[in-house]
Amino acid sequence: MRRYAFLLACSVLATPVPALAQQQATAAPAAGPSHTFTGNDLFGLSIAADPQISPDGRTIVYVRRTGDIMTDRMQSSLWLIDLASGKQTPFSANGGSPRWSPDGSRIAYVASDGDRAQLFVRWVASGASTRVTSLPGDPNSLSWSPDGTRLAYIATVSGEATKLGKAPAKPDGAKWAEPLEVIDRITYRNDGPGYRKPGYDHVFVVAAEGGAAQQLTFGPFDDGGPLSWSADGRTILFSAIRGPDAERQVMNSEVIAVDVTSGALRTLTSRDGPDGSPRFSSDGSRIAWIGFDDKRRAYTNAELYVGDANAAAPRSLTASLDRSIDDAQWSGDGRALYASYDDKGQRKIARIGLDGRSTVLADNLAGGGLDRPYTGGDFSVSRGGTIAYTGGDATAPADVWVWNGGKARRLTNLNAVLTASKTLAPVRKVAVTAPDGRPIDAWLATPPGWQPGTRVPLILEIHGGPHSAYGASFATDVQLYASGGYAVLWTNPRGSTSYGAEFANLIDKNYPSQDYDDLMAAVDATIAEGVADPNNLFVTGGSGGGVLTSWIVGKTDRFKAAATQKPVINWISEALTMDNTLFTSRYWFTKLPWEDPMGYWNRSPLSLVGNVKTPTLVVVGSEDYRTPVSESEQYYAALQIANVPTALVKVPGASHGGFTSRPSQSAAKASAILAWFDRYRNAAPAVTTPAN
């Protein structure tokens, strides 16, 4: 239940224009092996995700995503880990979303079957499997009934397209243009899926052995998971925005109960604000969910609530935590919940009692994307309290870890062979103090083989959101930039999450603003340490980081070159063309665009383009509907008109969130940025200074 933000996926990719030579990208490997990280290495990486521990705590099934050089995609497979021996065995060559049956004898999962993803069940002991569904829409949010006889899931139900008028009758064999497309939904396209097809997401139930599925929910509403069964198997919880004005509600979802027999719905929450991720306790006496009161602020912590079986008498268990809860799962005895949240650039798991007392159990969660060092991580809990999670650090992508008996243990080392053959850029934390005295977290990667006392070119890499957080995680962009001879700096300036609501809302209705000062302070700190060459500074960032990159070059000429990736340039045009039509004007500004055009303009990087002298590359996905292509094209045109050196890089087929989903494009994007920076990098030898 996080705030809707510019960056919902941490991905950035691009295909360089011809003038930008591909450097360490996807061409044929060089004659000899490289000991530094290269673009080709993206195909050799694996990352663990969605680890699901068996009810008895003895076995983990997890998703392994691995680069496939022939299809240029990350392919997902399922693997089992025996906790006692640590032995791994393959479970399914393709698939995702694995979920154990209550008795641990079967695993339900989603896998492709021809052109569509379908729901399968496999018996663990025999290895026999069956396809349970035959659907037009991809099943998701799988949930077993307590007795193991049924599975609930969410799937899309196709609808009829809106029609206006009628075209003439087409003669047999005639080749006519496509029929008119009529759009009448407020949110008519989504980043990633693209333009919405007629239809809505609804809750279904099917027998675990297969057969006809029963649709439980109906209507012009999208119902969402996770799904949770009551102990008696009669009720399923989900969340949705329903009602006559549903399309005009941006985040006002409610927890809803559906009767499995009759399909009758009961709405259990009613406040103005999102309520979601509902889960019954094992005995069905309580419900936990995540939500907050919507005050139309840019950021609000999502809190963990508990109520009775009807969500009555709700109380927050985390109001005093001042951190946003990402996920929560009940303990087997129903006396506590296990919750994950970000704290100072690191995702943690804590056990939270019904009295609100919290104990951190693991603090090294990692996961999500590969290209940039965002916080992330998945977890699950057995009945006895053993936790499976994805964890790691800056040396490799996420692996599977287990926590039990007060200790954390790493179970996989998926990239050991690759990382052992490479000299990776070391990463360390940097102490930064903002001009107003606030401490700002920052991390610095130095080029492989860098010697203290030697100044090197510096790339400032800015995260998106802006309400998100970086941490000390592995990132391919960082490693590729460092292999190119650059130090790489990333920070969590004001507005970042994981430092409390007050810190995040320092930019509420005022973005960009003093976050600029925090970023400049971080750059100054690396110069003061004797690492960054002040005459060789570069800046880049994606989404919200693209906003700040464009803002920075309009404020200062200290950077030799910049690369703004999928930015917002003009807040008015972004507010009227982004995929979530109602969001920007409701949460980022106090008035509508036509009521306060100058308020929008004064916070738009386009307003500063007349100041820009820094050579600036513009990078965007060709199917970006979050910060649409028109934003980047506006900026590129303005820079050309202003006679600022620039180039426009478009990534064919790439959305905002899927910017680096294809390894070749991820590598090529980093190569294009390096080539652009190299073009303006001083050729003089690095300045040598005494080590601090």
SVG drawing of the C-alpha trace seen along z (x, -y; Angstrom):
<svg xmlns="http://www.w3.org/2000/svg" viewBox="-26 -32 75 72">
<polyline fill="none" stroke="black" stroke-width="0.4" points="0.0,0.0 2.6,-2.5 2.0,-5.9 1.5,-5.9 4.8,-7.4 6.6,-8.1 8.8,-5.1 7.0,-1.8 9.8,0.2 13.4,-0.6 14.2,0.0 15.9,-2.1 16.9,-1.0 17.6,-2.4 18.9,-1.9 21.7,-4.4 21.4,-6.6 24.0,-5.9 26.3,-8.7 26.8,-7.1 29.1,-4.1 28.1,-1.1 30.6,-0.6 30.7,2.7 27.1,3.4 25.8,6.3 28.2,6.8 30.2,10.0 32.5,10.6 36.1,9.3 38.9,11.6 39.8,12.2 37.7,12.3 37.1,9.1 37.8,9.0 35.5,6.0 31.8,6.0 30.5,5.7 27.2,5.4 27.4,9.1 27.5,10.0 23.8,9.0 22.9,12.2 24.8,14.3 23.0,12.9 20.4,14.6 18.2,13.1 16.0,14.8 12.4,13.7 9.2,14.7 10.6,17.4 7.7,19.4 8.4,21.6 6.4,24.8 3.9,24.8 6.2,27.2 9.2,24.9 11.4,27.6 11.3,26.6 11.4,23.4 10.2,22.9 11.4,19.8 11.4,18.0 14.8,17.8 15.0,15.2 18.0,15.7 19.1,13.8 18.5,15.7 20.8,14.4 18.8,16.0 15.5,14.4 16.9,11.3 14.6,11.7 14.8,12.7 13.3,16.2 11.6,17.4 11.9,21.0 10.9,22.5 13.4,24.3 13.1,26.2 15.5,25.9 15.7,28.4 16.5,26.4 18.2,29.3 20.7,30.1 20.7,26.9 20.2,29.1 18.5,27.4 16.4,29.2 14.5,27.8 10.8,27.7 9.5,26.2 11.4,24.9 9.0,21.9 6.6,20.4 6.0,17.9 3.8,17.1 4.3,20.5 2.0,21.2 2.0,24.2 -1.2,26.1 -2.0,26.0 -0.7,29.6 2.5,28.9 1.8,31.7 1.2,29.6 2.3,26.3 0.1,24.1 1.9,21.9 1.4,19.9 3.1,20.9 2.8,20.2 0.9,22.7 1.2,21.6 0.3,17.9 -1.4,17.7 -0.4,18.1 -2.5,20.7 -2.8,22.0 -1.1,25.4 -0.9,27.7 2.0,30.1 2.2,32.9 5.6,32.5 6.3,36.1 5.4,37.6 6.2,34.6 2.9,35.1 1.1,31.9 -2.1,30.8 -3.4,27.6 -6.2,26.3 -7.5,23.4 -8.0,22.5 -8.4,18.7 -8.2,15.7 -6.6,13.6 -3.5,14.3 -4.4,15.7 -2.7,13.9 -3.0,13.6 -3.3,17.3 -4.7,18.5 -5.5,22.0 -8.6,22.7 -7.8,23.9 -8.9,27.5 -6.7,27.6 -9.7,28.4 -10.0,25.1 -7.9,22.2 -8.9,18.6 -7.3,16.2 -7.8,12.9 -8.3,13.0 -9.5,10.5 -13.0,10.9 -13.2,9.4 -16.0,6.9 -17.6,5.2 -15.9,2.1 -17.9,-1.1 -19.4,-2.0 -20.6,-5.2 -22.5,-5.0 -22.0,-2.3 -19.7,-2.0 -21.1,-1.0 -21.3,2.6 -18.0,4.0 -18.1,6.0 -16.8,9.5 -13.0,9.6 -12.6,5.8 -9.6,4.5 -10.8,1.6 -9.2,-0.4 -9.5,0.8 -12.8,-0.2 -13.0,-3.3 -11.7,-3.0 -13.9,-4.8 -12.3,-5.6 -14.6,-6.6 -12.8,-5.4 -11.0,-7.9 -7.9,-5.7 -7.7,-4.4 -4.1,-3.2 -1.6,-1.8 2.1,-1.8 3.3,1.6 0.0,3.2 -0.7,0.2 -4.1,-0.9 -6.7,0.9 -8.9,3.5 -12.6,3.7 -12.9,5.8 -12.3,5.9 -10.4,8.0 -12.5,10.3 -12.2,13.0 -12.6,16.7 -12.6,20.0 -11.7,23.4 -11.2,26.9 -7.6,27.7 -7.9,30.7 -9.3,28.6 -12.7,28.1 -15.0,25.2 -14.1,22.0 -16.7,20.0 -16.7,16.3 -17.5,14.6 -17.3,10.9 -18.8,8.9 -19.4,5.3 -17.3,2.4 -14.7,2.6 -11.2,4.0 -10.8,6.3 -7.3,6.9 -5.3,9.3 -3.8,10.6 -6.8,12.9 -7.3,14.5 -9.7,17.3 -11.5,17.4 -10.8,20.5 -14.1,22.1 -13.6,21.6 -16.8,19.6 -15.4,16.1 -12.6,14.6 -11.1,11.1 -9.9,8.8 -9.6,5.1 -11.1,2.9 -12.4,-0.6 -16.2,0.0 -19.3,-2.2 -20.9,-4.6 -17.9,-7.0 -15.2,-4.3 -13.3,-5.6 -12.8,-9.0 -11.3,-7.5 -7.5,-7.4 -6.6,-5.4 -9.8,-5.0 -9.8,-1.1 -11.7,0.8 -11.4,4.3 -14.3,6.4 -15.5,9.9 -17.2,12.1 -19.3,15.1 -17.9,18.1 -21.3,19.8 -23.6,16.9 -21.2,14.2 -22.7,11.7 -20.3,8.8 -19.7,7.0 -17.5,3.8 -15.6,3.9 -13.8,0.6 -15.1,-2.9 -12.5,-5.6 -11.2,-8.1 -7.9,-6.4 -6.6,-3.1 -7.2,0.1 -5.7,3.3 -3.6,6.5 -6.2,8.0 -5.3,11.3 -7.4,13.4 -5.6,14.8 -5.3,18.6 -8.3,19.0 -10.4,16.4 -11.0,14.3 -9.1,11.2 -8.2,9.4 -5.0,7.5 -4.6,5.0 -2.5,2.1 -3.7,-1.5 -3.8,-5.1 -6.1,-8.2 -5.7,-10.1 -4.9,-13.7 -3.9,-14.5 -0.2,-14.7 2.5,-13.6 3.5,-10.9 1.8,-9.1 3.1,-6.1 1.0,-2.9 0.2,-1.5 -0.6,2.0 -4.1,2.3 -5.9,5.1 -9.6,5.5 -12.0,8.3 -13.3,10.7 -15.4,7.9 -12.5,5.4 -14.4,3.6 -12.7,1.8 -9.6,1.2 -6.3,0.1 -2.9,-0.7 0.0,1.4 2.6,-0.8 1.5,-4.4 4.6,-5.0 7.0,-3.3 7.0,-6.1 7.8,-3.8 5.6,-2.5 4.6,1.1 5.2,3.0 3.8,6.4 2.5,8.2 1.7,11.9 0.2,13.5 2.2,15.7 0.9,19.3 -0.4,18.7 -2.2,15.4 -0.4,13.5 1.7,11.3 2.4,10.3 5.6,10.4 6.0,7.2 8.5,5.7 9.4,2.0 12.2,-0.2 14.4,-1.9 17.2,-4.3 17.7,-2.7 17.4,0.9 14.4,3.3 13.8,5.1 11.5,7.8 10.1,7.3 7.8,9.3 5.1,6.9 2.9,8.0 -0.7,7.2 0.4,4.7 2.5,2.9 5.8,3.9 8.3,4.6 11.4,6.7 13.6,6.6 14.6,10.1 16.3,9.5 17.8,6.3 19.4,7.4 16.5,7.9 17.2,7.2 15.4,7.8 13.4,6.1 15.3,4.8 18.9,5.3 19.8,1.9 19.7,-0.5 20.2,0.0 16.6,-0.3 15.4,1.2 13.3,4.3 12.8,7.9 10.1,10.6 9.4,13.0 7.1,15.7 6.7,17.4 6.1,21.0 3.6,21.9 6.5,22.3 8.0,18.8 10.8,19.7 11.2,17.0 12.3,17.3 13.4,14.1 15.4,12.6 18.5,10.9 21.9,9.6 24.2,6.6 26.1,4.6 28.2,7.6 25.6,9.6 21.8,9.8 19.4,11.1 19.7,14.7 17.4,16.8 18.0,16.5 16.3,18.1 15.8,16.8 15.3,19.3 16.2,19.4 17.5,15.8 20.0,16.4 19.9,15.6 21.5,18.0 22.2,17.7 20.9,20.7 21.8,19.8 24.8,18.1 23.4,17.9 26.1,15.6 29.1,17.0 30.9,18.1 30.3,14.8 31.2,12.5 34.3,14.6 35.6,13.9 35.0,10.2 36.6,7.3 33.6,5.4 33.4,1.8 33.5,1.6 30.7,-0.3 30.9,-2.3 28.7,-4.7 29.5,-8.4 28.7,-10.9 26.7,-13.9 25.3,-16.9 22.7,-19.1 23.0,-22.9 20.2,-22.9 22.1,-20.4 20.1,-17.3 22.1,-14.1 21.7,-12.6 22.5,-8.9 24.7,-8.4 26.8,-5.6 29.8,-5.6 31.2,-3.0 34.7,-3.6 36.2,-2.1 37.8,1.3 41.5,0.8 41.0,-2.7 43.7,-3.9 42.9,-6.3 44.3,-9.7 43.4,-9.6 40.6,-11.8 38.3,-10.3 35.2,-11.4 32.0,-11.2 28.5,-10.2 25.7,-11.4 22.8,-8.8 19.5,-10.0 16.6,-7.7 13.0,-8.1 9.8,-8.3 10.7,-10.7 9.2,-8.9 11.4,-5.8 14.8,-4.8 18.2,-3.6 20.4,-1.4 23.6,0.6 22.3,3.0 23.8,4.6 23.1,2.6 24.2,3.2 24.2,-0.5 26.6,-1.2 28.9,1.6 28.9,0.6 29.6,-3.0 32.4,-2.1 33.9,0.2 34.0,-2.8 36.3,-4.6 33.8,-6.6 33.0,-6.8 29.2,-6.5 27.3,-8.4 23.8,-7.7 21.8,-9.3 18.5,-9.5 17.8,-13.2 14.8,-14.7 11.6,-13.3 13.0,-9.8 11.2,-7.1 12.5,-5.0 13.4,-8.1 9.9,-8.9 6.9,-10.8 8.2,-14.2 11.4,-13.7 9.5,-12.4 7.0,-15.4 9.7,-18.0 9.0,-18.2 5.2,-18.0 3.7,-20.4 7.3,-21.7 9.2,-19.4 11.9,-19.9 13.2,-22.2 15.8,-21.7 16.3,-18.1 18.6,-19.9 20.7,-21.2 21.0,-17.7 22.3,-16.3 24.9,-19.1 26.0,-18.5 26.6,-14.8 28.7,-15.7 30.7,-18.2 31.3,-15.5 32.9,-13.2 35.1,-16.1 36.1,-16.9 37.1,-13.2 39.5,-13.5 37.6,-11.0 35.6,-13.1 37.4,-15.2 35.5,-18.6 36.3,-19.2 34.7,-15.9 31.2,-15.8 28.3,-14.1 24.6,-13.5 21.8,-11.1 18.7,-9.7 15.4,-8.2 11.7,-9.2 11.8,-11.4 15.6,-11.3 15.1,-12.5 13.1,-15.5 16.0,-16.4 18.6,-15.8 16.8,-18.3 16.3,-20.7 20.0,-20.5 21.3,-21.5 18.9,-24.4 20.3,-25.5 24.1,-25.0 26.8,-24.5 29.1,-22.5 28.4,-19.2 30.2,-18.4 27.3,-16.5 23.9,-15.0 21.6,-12.2 18.0,-12.7 16.0,-9.5 12.2,-9.3 11.7,-12.7 8.7,-15.0 9.5,-18.3 6.2,-20.1 3.9,-19.3 0.8,-20.5 1.3,-18.2 2.3,-15.3 -0.8,-15.7 -3.0,-15.5 -1.2,-12.7 0.1,-10.3 -1.7,-6.9 -3.3,-7.7 -5.1,-10.8 -6.3,-12.1 -3.1,-11.6 -0.8,-14.5 -3.3,-17.4 -4.7,-15.7 -1.5,-14.9 1.3,-17.0 -0.5,-20.3 -3.1,-22.2 -5.0,-23.4 -5.9,-22.1 -3.6,-22.9 -5.9,-25.6 -6.5,-27.1 -2.8,-27.7 -0.8,-27.3 2.2,-29.3 2.3,-27.1 2.8,-24.1 5.2,-26.0 7.5,-27.2 8.2,-23.6 8.7,-22.4 12.3,-21.8 11.2,-23.2 10.9,-26.6 14.7,-26.6 15.7,-25.4 16.9,-28.9 19.6,-28.5 20.9,-25.2 24.4,-25.0 25.2,-21.4 25.2,-18.9 22.2,-16.8 21.1,-13.4 17.4,-12.5 16.4,-8.9 12.9,-7.4 10.9,-4.2 8.8,-4.4 5.8,-3.0 6.2,-5.0 2.7,-6.0 3.8,-7.1 6.1,-10.0 5.0,-9.9 7.3,-10.1 6.0,-13.6 7.7,-14.8 11.2,-13.8 10.4,-15.0 9.5,-18.4 12.8,-18.7 14.8,-17.5 13.1,-20.0 13.7,-22.8 17.3,-21.9 17.7,-22.0 16.0,-25.3 18.3,-26.6 21.3,-25.3 22.4,-23.0 24.2,-19.8 21.7,-17.0 20.5,-13.6 17.3,-11.7 17.5,-8.0 14.3,-6.0 13.9,-2.4 11.7,-0.5 8.8,1.3 9.8,0.2 7.4,-1.1 8.3,-3.2 8.4,-0.4 9.8,2.1 12.7,-0.2 15.4,2.4 13.4,5.6 15.4,6.7 19.1,7.2 20.4,6.0 18.6,2.7 19.7,2.3 23.3,2.8 22.9,0.6 21.3,-2.2 24.2,-2.3 26.6,-2.2 24.9,-5.1 25.1,-7.2 28.8,-6.3 29.5,-7.2 27.8,-10.6 29.7,-11.3 33.0,-10.2 32.4,-12.7 32.6,-15.6 35.0,-14.1 38.2,-16.0 41.2,-14.1 43.6,-15.5 45.1,-13.0 43.2,-12.5 44.2,-14.9 46.2,-13.2 45.6,-14.4 46.7,-13.2 44.4,-10.6 42.1,-11.8"/>
</svg>
